[in-house]
Amino acid sequence: MVIFLDRAGELKDHMQAVTIFTTTWCGHCRRLKRQFDEAGISYSEVDIEADPSRAADIEDASGGFRTVPTVEVGERLLVNPTLAHVKEALSV
């Protein structure tokens, strides 16, 4: 299941920043980052184990779990998305 959360209402910019929240041991995170690279999607990465303050955002979005990968696109959080979900969020 993927959860789309719009945290600020209306999106302000068509060219939205992409951040992927990961851990070092997450195979799904490595696969999604590779797919981003192959698709030409620029992103920044946050390891939630190295930056626990950002883990709270993930817990809020996923019902209390630290689900990775979670991807922030603009003002939206996508919990455990596929590449297609991220591309869809970028096209909004």
C-alpha positions as CSV (number, residue, x, y, z in Angstrom):
1,M,0.0,0.0,0.0
2,V,1.2,3.5,-0.8
3,I,0.0,6.5,1.1
4,F,0.0,9.9,-0.6
5,L,0.0,12.7,2.0
6,D,-0.2,16.3,0.9
7,R,1.2,18.1,3.9
8,A,0.9,21.7,2.7
9,G,-2.3,21.8,0.6
10,E,-1.5,23.1,-2.8
11,L,1.8,22.3,-4.5
12,K,3.8,25.4,-5.3
13,D,6.4,24.4,-7.9
14,H,6.2,22.0,-10.8
15,M,9.9,21.1,-10.4
16,Q,9.6,19.4,-7.0
17,A,12.4,18.2,-4.8
18,V,12.7,14.5,-4.3
19,T,14.1,13.0,-1.1
20,I,14.3,9.3,-0.4
21,F,14.4,8.1,3.2
22,T,16.4,5.0,3.6
23,T,18.5,2.7,5.8
24,T,21.8,1.1,4.9
25,W,20.3,-2.4,5.1
26,C,17.2,-1.8,2.9
27,G,17.3,-3.7,-0.4
28,H,14.1,-2.0,-1.6
29,C,15.8,1.4,-1.0
30,R,18.8,0.4,-3.1
31,R,16.6,-0.8,-5.9
32,L,14.5,2.4,-5.9
33,K,17.6,4.6,-5.9
34,R,19.0,2.6,-8.9
35,Q,15.6,3.1,-10.7
36,F,15.8,6.8,-10.0
37,D,19.3,6.9,-11.5
38,E,18.2,5.0,-14.6
39,A,15.1,7.3,-15.0
40,G,17.2,10.4,-14.5
41,I,15.3,11.5,-11.4
42,S,17.5,13.7,-9.1
43,Y,17.1,13.1,-5.4
44,S,18.7,13.6,-2.0
45,E,19.0,10.8,0.5
46,V,18.3,10.7,4.2
47,D,19.4,7.7,6.2
48,I,16.8,7.7,9.1
49,E,19.1,5.7,11.3
50,A,21.8,8.4,11.0
51,D,19.3,11.2,11.3
52,P,16.7,10.1,13.8
53,S,15.0,13.5,13.9
54,R,13.7,12.8,10.3
55,A,12.5,9.4,11.3
56,A,9.5,11.0,13.1
57,D,8.2,12.2,9.8
58,I,8.2,8.7,8.5
59,E,6.6,7.3,11.6
60,D,3.8,9.9,11.3
61,A,3.2,9.0,7.7
62,S,3.1,5.2,8.1
63,G,1.1,4.8,11.3
64,G,4.0,4.6,13.7
65,F,6.4,2.5,11.6
66,R,9.8,3.5,10.2
67,T,8.9,2.3,6.7
68,V,11.6,2.6,4.1
69,P,11.8,3.6,1.4
70,T,9.6,6.6,1.9
71,V,9.9,9.3,-0.7
72,E,9.1,13.0,-0.3
73,V,8.1,14.7,-3.5
74,G,7.5,18.4,-2.9
75,E,5.1,18.4,0.0
76,R,3.9,14.8,-0.3
77,L,5.2,11.7,1.4
78,L,4.9,8.4,-0.5
79,V,5.3,5.4,1.8
80,N,7.0,2.3,0.1
81,P,6.3,3.6,-3.4
82,T,7.2,2.1,-6.8
83,L,9.0,4.1,-9.4
84,A,5.6,4.6,-11.1
85,H,4.1,6.1,-8.0
86,V,7.0,8.6,-7.8
87,K,6.7,9.5,-11.5
88,E,3.0,10.1,-10.9
89,A,3.7,12.4,-8.0
90,L,6.2,14.3,-10.0
91,S,3.7,14.8,-12.8
92,V,1.2,16.6,-10.6
